[in-house]
């Protein structure tokens, strides 16, 4: 029984690595898209952007986070750069209301008035650098892998954390004529 279990765990670990793809094709495509101006016609121009959504989940279950933002082509490295707004499950908004029988307290995680600004620099090699703009501009970095257009990573420093990133190509219009 133990041999079978160990074999399954070992096989599962290998399988997850077999499906991991290099992120360079995805990130090169997104960076090239962001480098071009849009085909849409506006008097003051329009430009291509990449919308990003990121989630994190910590092994200690202290909180999860959700971030979304806009990335543009970087002028200092080959890749994408921009800011996102990051929300946390442990930042809770409480409200209360009463009816004719009782009073109630409602709690809502991911309180929108307690979000952080998170800078993202993503190279075409899959290196992500986070800048904690709401917390003195501290930085940390992770290396990512990709699978079916989703970029992901695990961070073993401090508390084990799982990251996911998804992207959508979009255009920000300039002023209409």
N, C-alpha and C positions, 0 to 999 in steps of 0.2 A: 504494500500500500504506500509506504513512504517513497519508494523508488518511483512509482507512478506520479505522485504529487510533485516531486522534485523535477521530474522530466517535463511535466506540464508547465510548471513555472518557468523553467529554462526555455522551453519552446515558445511560450508566450512572450518572453523577453526578446527572443530573437525575431519573432514575427513582427513586433512593433518596429524594430529597427529596419526590417526588410522593406516596409512600406513607406519609410521616411524618404522624402525627396530633397534634393538640393533646392534651396529657395532662389538661387540665382535666376533661373528663367522667369519665374513669377515677378521677382523684384526688378529685374531689367525691363520687363514689359511695362510695369507700372511706372518706373522712372522715365522711360522713353515717352510714355503717354503724357506724363506731367510736364515734360520738356517742351511739348508742342503747344502752340496756341490753338484755340478752338476754331472749328469751321463755321461757327455761328457768327453772324454779322452784327456787330455793335459799334457805335461811334467811338467808344473809348476802350475797345478791346474786350476780350474775354480770355480766360485761360483754363486749361485743364488742371484738375486737382484729383487727388485720391482720398476718398473718405475711408477712415479706419475705425474699426471697433475692436476693443481689446477687453478680455476678461482675465481675472486672476482668481485662483482658488488656493488657499493655504491648507497645508496638511493639519495644522493645529485647530482648524475651524474657527479661528478668531474672527475672520471676516472674509468676504469675497469682494471683488471690485469690478466695476464696469466703466469703461472709458470710450468716448467717441470724439473724433477730431478730424481735422483736415490736414493733409500732407501735400507739400509742393516739392518740386525738384530742388535739391540742395545746391547751393553755389560753392560750398566748401569741400564736399566729398561726393562720390558717385552714389547717389541714393535719394532718399526722401526725408524731409524734415517738416516738423510742424508741432502744433500744440493740441492737446486734448483736454476735455473736462472729465475728471475721474470721480466716480461716486462709490461709496462704501456701504456695505450692509450693516456695519456697526454704528453708523451715523444715522440716528433715528429721529424722526419728527413725531412728536406725540400731540394728539388733540383729544379733546373731550367733548361730549355732548350728552344731554339729558333728555329723556322723554318723560312721560307722566309716571313711569314705574321705577326708573333707575337712571343712574349716570354711568357712562361708558368712557373708557380711554382707548383710543385707537393709536396704534403704533405703525409707522411706515418706515422701513429701512430705505437706504439710498437717498437720504434727505437732500433735496436739490439745493438748499442754501448752505450746505456743508461740503461742497465739492472742492477738489483740488485742481490746479492746473498742472498738467504733466507734459513736459516736452518729450518728443520722440524723434530720434535720429535713427534711421534704418538704412544700413548700407545694402548694396546689391548682393553682398556676400552673406546677408542674413544676420549681421551683428546689429543688435538694438541697444541704444543707449537711452536711458530714462533720465530726465532732468526734473527733479522735484521742485518746481518753480514756486510752490506754495510753502516750501520748507527750506528756504535758504539755498536753493539751486544745487543740492547734493546730487551726485550722479551714481548710477550703477548700470551695468551692462549684462546682456545675456546673448548667447548664440542660439539661433533658431533652426528648426527643420520645417519642412512643408509636407503636406499630404492633401491632395485634391483641392488645391487653392487656399487651404487654411494653413497659416503659419503658427507654429507652437514651440514652446520650450518649457523646460523644467529648470528650476534654480535650486541648487542644493546648499547655497550659502545661507546661514541663519536658519530660517524655517523653510522647509521644502514647499515650493510654490509652483503651480502649473499655470502657464500663460497661453492664451489663444489670441490670434489676430485674424481679422477678415477685412477684405478691401473691396471697394467699389469705385470704378472710374466715374468721374462727374465733371461738370463744367461750371465755373462761376462766371456769370455774365458781367460785362461792363455796363455802362450806362446806355440806355436805348437812345437812338437818334431823335 
